[in-house]
Amino acid sequence: MFNSYKKRLFHFEQFLKLILVNLIYFFKSIPPINLIKL
């Protein structure tokens, strides 16, 4: 049971890293001027 919990936690961390990388790429693709307007 504990092992499956650790596995789930690991998958969750991988998922968060993926989202973080996508956000970084997203913000890099936006020019800074557009970011200031937001």
Secondary structure, 3 states (H helix, E strand, C coil): CHHHHHHHHHHHHHHHHHHHHHHHHHHHHCCHHHHHHC
